[in-house]
Amino acid sequence: SWRRPDKSVEEGVTAVPVQASETARGVSPLVRWLVISGGFMGVVVWFSASKFTPDVPTLTVTRTEIESSARALLEEKGVRAESPWRLLSLVEAPLNQNDRFVWREGGPAAYRSLMGTYLGPPLWKARLARFEGDVAERAEEYEIWFDGSGNAFRTVHILPEARPGATLSEGEARVLAESTIRDQFGLDPDELTFIASKPSKLTARQDWLFTFSNPAAYPLSVGETRVEVRIAGSEVVDAHRFVFVPEEWERRERNKRSILDILQFGCAGVLAMLVLAGTIGAIVSWSRRKFALRAFLAAFALLLVVSSIQYVNNWPVYMARLMTALPFQHQVLILIVGGIFGTLLVSATIAIVVGMLQNWNQFRVRGKVGNGLLLGIA
């Protein structure tokens, strides 16, 4: 029977069938081999060039042990960690400018010699605070810092500014400060260099801040090891050791950090734009029914579980950083609602991009599933 000829034949054009492999070509074997080999070599270089032993002491005590030790130390001061007080704890790793300064100027040997004395190691911080009662009185807090072995490293008593206290003369306050240095750090005040004394006249008391340097303990040619003692009225509320960083070095470091901060903000902005573009593309694909719903649901469920576990694991940290000036219940409610909303948003955003990429044929890897897994890992 007679059939109408194809339009392309009528116009003298030969129709060539399009192969599926041309419309949805995967990664070529050569490119796949290069990417996997490069990823493997990167892992080898990373393992050979990385140092997996830390330069600082590790934490070997648990949260329960730290809170028990904190309660015992507070009871020695006549303070009981009972209602309305709340005992909170978290891990702090005080890696700051002092650490960078000593490491760059003195090297690993100088850094390790000062670690645990004038440089703070990773610490447990136990915080005793109140979130009920008069707002001004809630400013009072106790902070006890423990090193990785559970030994008390530093004790701080934060007092409200209106709390009445004694008014000591500079001589009386200095005697108290030197006695604290001798008892707490085992240092002879006569071998230290006096730097400054700073009075702070408050409404009902006078506070003092004394600063000394310890040249004998410092292995570098620039900077200083110092000791500070803070006195509120007639009570020593803080005493600690630290490395003093010269102002010129700080200025150079700020200039360097400003350039790095700009680059980091730029990279974060590019990443945010890519995520936004991927989300928009995924929504468009969904509207055109080119969306892998099963892949989206699987990725969303997995991300939701992982994010929820991470949030619950970090809950003690969030609690330990609550502010005493704000109502406790309101802050907890904000944490819960914000955590749920943030977890759902992040999980859904990443999962919707996964659902789009699952059906994005032009980037799909053709061949064995194992090759795709290796390529993704690389």
PATI-424112 format. One record per residue (C-alpha): x negated, y, z; residue in three letters; residue number from 1. Coordinates in steps of 0.5 Angstrom, whole numbers, plus 500, padded with zeros to 3 digits. Each point is the difference from the previous one (the first is absolute). Example, Ala and Ser with C-alpha at 12.3 -4.5 7.8 and 13.67 -1.06 7.14 Angstrom:
     X     Y     Z   gunu   drenmar
   475   491   516    ALA         1
   498   507   498    SER         2
//
This chain:
     X     Y     Z   gunu   drenmar
   500   500   500    SER         1
   498   507   499    TRP         2
   497   504   505    ARG         3
   498   508   501    ARG         4
   493   500   499    PRO         5
   496   503   506    ASP         6
   499   508   500    LYS         7
   493   499   501    SER         8
   500   496   493    VAL         9
   504   505   497    GLU        10
   495   505   501    GLU        11
   494   496   498    GLY        12
   498   499   507    VAL        13
   497   493   502    THR        14
   503   499   507    ALA        15
   495   497   505    VAL        16
   502   497   506    PRO        17
   498   502   507    VAL        18
   496   496   504    GLN        19
   502   500   508    ALA        20
   493   499   501    SER        21
   499   507   496    GLU        22
   505   504   504    THR        23
   498   497   507    ALA        24
   493   499   499    ARG        25
   496   498   507    GLY        26
   493   502   502    VAL        27
   495   497   495    SER        28
   496   494   503    PRO        29
   493   504   499    LEU        30
   503   506   504    VAL        31
   503   495   505    ARG        32
   493   496   501    TRP        33
   497   507   501    LEU        34
   505   503   505    VAL        35
   500   493   504    ILE        36
   492   500   500    SER        37
   499   507   502    GLY        38
   505   499   506    GLY        39
   496   494   502    PHE        40
   493   504   500    MET        41
   503   505   504    GLY        42
   502   495   505    VAL        43
   493   498   500    VAL        44
   497   507   500    VAL        45
   505   502   506    TRP        46
   498   493   504    PHE        47
   492   501   499    SER        48
   500   508   501    ALA        49
   505   500   506    SER        50
   498   500   508    LYS        51
   506   496   503    PHE        52
   497   501   507    THR        53
   502   506   503    PRO        54
   496   506   503    ASP        55
   504   501   506    VAL        56
   502   495   506    PRO        57
   507   497   498    THR        58
   506   499   505    LEU        59
   500   494   504    THR        60
   506   501   505    VAL        61
   508   500   498    THR        62
   505   506   502    ARG        63
   502   496   506    THR        64
   494   500   503    GLU        65
   498   507   498    ILE        66
   507   502   503    GLU        67
   499   496   507    SER        68
   493   503   501    SER        69
   503   507   498    ALA        70
   505   499   506    ARG        71
   495   498   505    ALA        72
   496   506   498    LEU        73
   506   505   501    LEU        74
   502   496   507    GLU        75
   493   502   502    GLU        76
   501   507   499    LYS        77
   507   500   503    GLY        78
   504   500   494    VAL        79
   505   494   499    ARG        80
   502   498   493    ALA        81
   507   500   501    GLU        82
   507   503   498    SER        83
   500   506   498    PRO        84
   493   499   497    TRP        85
   499   496   494    ARG        86
   493   496   499    LEU        87
   498   500   492    LEU        88
   494   497   497    SER        89
   497   500   493    LEU        90
   493   499   497    VAL        91
   496   506   498    GLU        92
   494   500   495    ALA        93
   497   507   501    PRO        94
   496   500   494    LEU        95
   499   508   499    ASN        96
   495   505   498    GLN        97
   495   498   505    ASN        98
   500   493   498    ASP        99
   498   502   493    ARG       100
   495   505   502    PHE       101
   496   495   504    VAL       102
   501   495   495    TRP       103
   497   505   494    ARG       104
   495   503   504    GLU       105
   497   495   504    GLY       106
   502   493   497    GLY       107
   503   494   503    PRO       108
   495   499   505    ALA       109
   501   507   503    ALA       110
   508   499   499    TYR       111
   500   493   504    ARG       112
   496   503   506    SER       113
   505   505   501    LEU       114
   506   496   499    MET       115
   504   499   506    GLY       116
   497   506   504    THR       117
   500   506   496    TYR       118
   504   497   494    LEU       119
   506   497   501    GLY       120
   501   493   498    PRO       121
   507   497   498    PRO       122
   504   501   507    LEU       123
   507   498   503    TRP       124
   503   506   502    LYS       125
   505   499   506    ALA       126
   505   506   501    ARG       127
   505   501   506    LEU       128
   505   505   498    ALA       129
   507   503   502    ARG       130
   505   501   495    PHE       131
   506   502   505    GLU       132
   500   506   505    GLY       133
   498   507   500    ASP       134
   497   502   493    VAL       135
   494   503   503    ALA       136
   498   495   505    GLU       137
   501   495   494    ARG       138
   493   503   498    ALA       139
   496   496   505    GLU       140
   497   493   497    GLU       141
   495   495   502    TYR       142
   495   497   495    GLU       143
   496   495   501    ILE       144
   495   497   494    TRP       145
   497   493   500    PHE       146
   494   498   496    ASP       147
   501   493   497    GLY       148
   498   496   506    SER       149
   505   503   504    GLY       150
   496   505   504    ASN       151
   503   507   501    ALA       152
   496   505   496    PHE       153
   503   506   501    ARG       154
   506   503   505    THR       155
   504   506   498    VAL       156
   505   503   505    HIS       157
   504   506   496    ILE       158
   504   505   505    LEU       159
   505   505   498    PRO       160
   497   507   500    GLU       161
   505   502   505    ALA       162
   498   495   505    ARG       163
   497   503   506    PRO       164
   493   499   502    GLY       165
   494   502   504    ALA       166
   495   506   497    THR       167
   493   498   501    LEU       168
   494   504   499    SER       169
   495   499   494    GLU       170
   495   497   505    GLY       171
   505   496   503    GLU       172
   503   497   494    ALA       173
   493   499   497    ARG       174
   498   495   506    VAL       175
   507   496   499    LEU       176
   498   500   493    ALA       177
   493   497   501    GLU       178
   502   495   505    SER       179
   505   497   495    THR       180
   494   500   495    ILE       181
   496   496   505    ARG       182
   505   495   502    ASP       183
   504   499   494    GLN       184
   494   500   495    PHE       185
   494   498   504    GLY       186
   496   507   498    LEU       187
   496   504   504    ASP       188
   503   507   499    PRO       189
   493   503   501    ASP       190
   498   497   494    GLU       191
   505   503   496    LEU       192
   500   507   496    THR       193
   506   504   502    PHE       194
   503   503   494    ILE       195
   506   504   503    ALA       196
   506   501   505    SER       197
   507   502   497    LYS       198
   505   502   505    PRO       199
   508   500   499    SER       200
   504   504   504    LYS       201
   507   498   501    LEU       202
   506   502   503    THR       203
   499   496   507    ALA       204
   493   497   499    ARG       205
   493   501   496    GLN       206
   497   494   496    ASP       207
   493   500   498    TRP       208
   497   496   494    LEU       209
   492   499   501    PHE       210
   496   497   494    THR       211
   493   497   501    PHE       212
   495   497   495    SER       213
   496   494   501    ASN       214
   493   501   495    PRO       215
   497   493   503    ALA       216
   506   496   497    ALA       217
   500   503   493    TYR       218
   496   497   494    PRO       219
   501   505   495    LEU       220
   497   507   499    SER       221
   506   503   498    VAL       222
   506   501   505    GLY       223
   501   498   507    GLU       224
   503   495   505    THR       225
   504   503   505    ARG       226
   504   499   506    VAL       227
   507   504   501    GLU       228
   504   500   507    VAL       229
   507   503   500    ARG       230
   502   503   507    ILE       231
   507   502   502    ALA       232
   501   503   506    GLY       233
   496   495   505    SER       234
   501   494   496    GLU       235
   495   497   494    VAL       236
   505   499   495    VAL       237
   495   498   494    ASP       238
   493   498   499    ALA       239
   497   497   494    HIS       240
   494   500   496    ARG       241
   499   502   492    PHE       242
   496   502   495    VAL       243
   499   507   498    PHE       244
   500   502   493    VAL       245
   497   506   497    PRO       246
   504   505   497    GLU       247
   496   500   494    GLU       248
   501   493   499    TRP       249
   508   501   501    GLU       250
   500   505   495    ARG       251
   497   496   494    ARG       252
   504   494   502    GLU       253
   506   504   499    ARG       254
   498   502   494    ASN       255
   499   493   497    LYS       256
   506   498   503    ARG       257
   504   505   497    SER       258
   498   497   493    ILE       259
   502   493   502    LEU       260
   506   502   503    ASP       261
   502   504   493    ILE       262
   498   493   497    LEU       263
   504   496   504    GLN       264
   506   505   500    PHE       265
   500   499   492    GLY       266
   499   493   500    CYS       267
   506   499   505    ALA       268
   504   505   495    GLY       269
   499   496   494    VAL       270
   502   493   504    LEU       271
   506   504   502    ALA       272
   502   502   493    MET       273
   498   493   497    LEU       274
   505   497   506    VAL       275
   505   505   498    LEU       276
   500   498   492    ALA       277
   500   493   502    GLY       278
   506   501   504    THR       279
   504   504   495    ILE       280
   498   495   494    GLY       281
   502   494   505    ALA       282
   507   504   500    ILE       283
   500   501   493    VAL       284
   499   493   499    SER       285
   505   498   505    TRP       286
   505   504   496    SER       287
   499   497   493    ARG       288
   500   493   503    ARG       289
   493   499   499    LYS       290
   498   498   508    PHE       291
   498   494   503    ALA       292
   505   500   506    LEU       293
   497   494   503    ARG       294
   493   502   500    ALA       295
   503   507   503    PHE       296
   504   496   506    LEU       297
   494   495   501    ALA       298
   495   506   501    ALA       299
   504   504   504    PHE       300
   502   495   505    ALA       301
   492   498   500    LEU       302
   498   508   501    LEU       303
   506   501   505    LEU       304
   497   494   505    VAL       305
   493   502   499    VAL       306
   502   508   502    SER       307
   504   498   505    SER       308
   495   496   504    ILE       309
   495   505   499    GLN       310
   505   505   503    TYR       311
   501   496   506    VAL       312
   493   498   501    ASN       313
   498   508   500    ASN       314
   506   501   505    TRP       315
   496   501   506    PRO       316
   495   505   496    VAL       317
   506   504   499    TYR       318
   503   500   507    MET       319
   493   502   503    ALA       320
   500   506   495    ARG       321
   507   503   503    LEU       322
   500   507   502    MET       323
   502   501   507    THR       324
   503   507   498    ALA       325
   506   497   496    LEU       326
   505   495   503    PRO       327
   498   493   500    PHE       328
   507   497   497    GLN       329
   500   505   494    HIS       330
   492   498   498    GLN       331
   502   493   500    VAL       332
   506   501   496    LEU       333
   496   504   495    ILE       334
   495   494   500    LEU       335
   505   495   499    ILE       336
   504   503   494    VAL       337
   494   503   497    GLY       338
   497   493   500    GLY       339
   506   497   497    ILE       340
   501   505   495    PHE       341
   492   500   498    GLY       342
   500   493   500    THR       343
   506   499   495    LEU       344
   497   506   495    LEU       345
   493   497   500    VAL       346
   502   493   499    SER       347
   506   502   494    ALA       348
   495   505   497    THR       349
   495   494   499    ILE       350
   505   495   498    ALA       351
   503   504   495    ILE       352
   494   501   496    VAL       353
   498   492   501    VAL       354
   507   499   497    GLY       355
   499   504   494    MET       356
   493   497   499    LEU       357
   503   493   500    GLN       358
   503   502   493    ASN       359
   495   505   497    TRP       360
   498   495   495    ASN       361
   495   504   496    GLN       362
   495   499   507    PHE       363
   502   493   501    ARG       364
   495   495   500    VAL       365
   501   494   495    ARG       366
   497   494   502    GLY       367
   499   496   506    LYS       368
   503   502   507    VAL       369
   493   499   503    GLY       370
   497   505   495    ASN       371
   505   505   502    GLY       372
   499   499   507    LEU       373
   492   500   499    LEU       374
   501   507   496    LEU       375
   504   503   506    GLY       376
   496   498   505    ILE       377
   494   503   496    ALA       378
//
